[in-house]
Amino acid sequence: MSGKKASEFSNEEEVIAEFDRLTRNAATVQRETLRRILTGNAAAEYLRRLGLAGRTDPDSFRACVPLATHADIEPYIARIADGDTSAVLTAKPITSISLRSVGNRALSVVVSTRSLALAMSVIRSP
């Protein structure tokens, strides 16, 4: 469900029409995106331990995968940083881990594979 490149539009009305076309089925697109992510990462230890068991529907995801803090996934990140190349957080090998601070209260951990950038933000205590 990809759209046109900016250079392919001749006027503003075409841009608006394309945006409307692409967002008309946003819920369907979101469900399909979730399904693709979960299917591709079904072997990840993190999702298996949460009991997702290969299910790819939104209800199962909501029921099994809680909101997580940095502390929740820190042991997994530490394993990856120590060289564990198994499917810990994602099915594909993690190629980089970087830490970024946002102001003086937030820490962002970015875990990347070649095809995925998964950003997790955590509020640090004062």
C-alpha positions as CSV (number, residue, x, y, z in Angstrom):
1,M,0.0,0.0,0.0
2,S,2.7,2.5,-1.0
3,G,2.0,5.9,-2.3
4,K,3.4,8.2,-5.0
5,K,6.6,10.1,-4.7
6,A,6.3,13.9,-4.2
7,S,7.5,14.5,-7.8
8,E,4.6,12.5,-9.2
9,F,2.0,15.1,-8.0
10,S,1.0,18.0,-10.2
11,N,-1.0,19.9,-7.6
12,E,-2.1,20.1,-4.0
13,E,-5.5,18.5,-4.7
14,E,-3.7,15.3,-5.9
15,V,-1.6,15.2,-2.7
16,I,-4.7,15.5,-0.6
17,A,-6.5,12.8,-2.6
18,E,-3.5,10.4,-2.3
19,F,-3.3,11.0,1.5
20,D,-7.1,10.3,1.8
21,R,-6.6,7.1,-0.3
22,L,-3.8,5.9,1.9
23,T,-5.4,6.7,5.2
24,R,-8.9,5.5,4.3
25,N,-8.2,2.0,5.7
26,A,-5.8,3.0,8.5
27,A,-7.1,0.3,10.9
28,T,-6.6,-2.4,8.3
29,V,-3.1,-1.2,7.5
30,Q,-2.3,-1.1,11.3
31,R,-3.6,-4.7,11.8
32,E,-1.6,-5.9,8.8
33,T,1.6,-4.1,10.0
34,L,1.2,-5.7,13.4
35,R,0.6,-9.1,11.9
36,R,3.8,-8.7,9.7
37,I,5.9,-7.6,12.7
38,L,4.6,-10.4,14.9
39,T,4.9,-13.1,12.2
40,G,8.5,-12.0,11.5
41,N,9.4,-12.0,15.1
42,A,7.5,-15.1,16.4
43,A,10.8,-16.8,17.2
44,A,12.0,-13.9,19.5
45,E,12.5,-15.1,23.0
46,Y,10.9,-11.9,24.4
47,L,7.5,-12.6,22.7
48,R,7.6,-16.3,23.4
49,R,8.2,-15.7,27.1
50,L,5.2,-13.3,27.2
51,G,3.0,-16.2,25.8
52,L,2.2,-14.8,22.4
53,A,2.9,-18.3,21.0
54,G,2.8,-17.1,17.3
55,R,-0.5,-15.4,17.5
56,T,-0.6,-12.2,15.4
57,D,-4.0,-10.6,16.1
58,P,-4.4,-7.3,18.0
59,D,-6.4,-8.9,20.9
60,S,-3.7,-11.5,21.6
61,F,-1.1,-8.8,21.4
62,R,-2.9,-6.6,23.9
63,A,-3.5,-9.5,26.2
64,C,0.0,-10.8,26.2
65,V,2.4,-7.9,25.6
66,P,2.3,-5.3,28.4
67,L,3.7,-1.8,28.2
68,A,7.4,-2.3,29.1
69,T,9.9,-0.1,30.8
70,H,13.7,0.0,30.2
71,A,14.1,-2.1,33.4
72,D,11.8,-4.8,31.9
73,I,14.0,-5.3,28.8
74,E,17.3,-4.4,30.2
75,P,18.4,-8.0,30.8
76,Y,17.7,-8.7,27.1
77,I,19.6,-5.6,26.0
78,A,22.5,-6.6,28.2
79,R,22.7,-10.1,26.6
80,I,22.7,-8.6,23.2
81,A,25.4,-6.1,24.2
82,D,27.4,-9.0,25.5
83,G,27.3,-10.7,22.1
84,D,24.3,-12.9,22.3
85,T,23.2,-13.3,18.6
86,S,20.2,-15.5,19.2
87,A,16.6,-14.2,18.7
88,V,16.4,-12.3,21.9
89,L,14.2,-9.3,21.2
90,T,13.8,-9.7,17.4
91,A,14.2,-12.7,15.1
92,K,16.8,-10.9,13.0
93,P,20.2,-10.2,14.6
94,I,20.5,-6.8,16.4
95,T,23.2,-4.8,14.6
96,S,23.5,-1.9,16.9
97,I,22.4,-0.5,20.3
98,S,22.6,3.2,21.1
99,L,21.6,5.3,24.0
100,R,20.3,8.8,23.6
101,S,19.2,11.3,26.3
102,V,16.3,13.6,25.8
103,G,16.7,16.6,28.1
104,N,17.6,15.6,31.6
105,R,14.6,13.2,32.3
106,A,14.3,10.8,29.4
107,L,16.5,8.0,28.1
108,S,15.9,6.5,24.7
109,V,17.3,3.1,23.8
110,V,17.4,2.4,20.1
111,V,17.8,-1.3,19.1
112,S,18.4,-1.8,15.4
113,T,18.5,-4.6,12.9
114,R,19.1,-4.1,9.2
115,S,15.3,-3.8,8.6
116,L,14.0,-2.5,11.9
117,A,14.6,0.4,14.2
118,L,12.8,-0.2,17.4
119,A,12.8,2.8,19.7
120,M,11.9,2.5,23.3
121,S,11.7,5.5,25.5
122,V,11.9,5.4,29.3
123,I,11.5,8.3,31.8
124,R,14.4,8.4,34.2
125,S,13.7,9.2,37.8
126,P,14.9,12.6,39.0
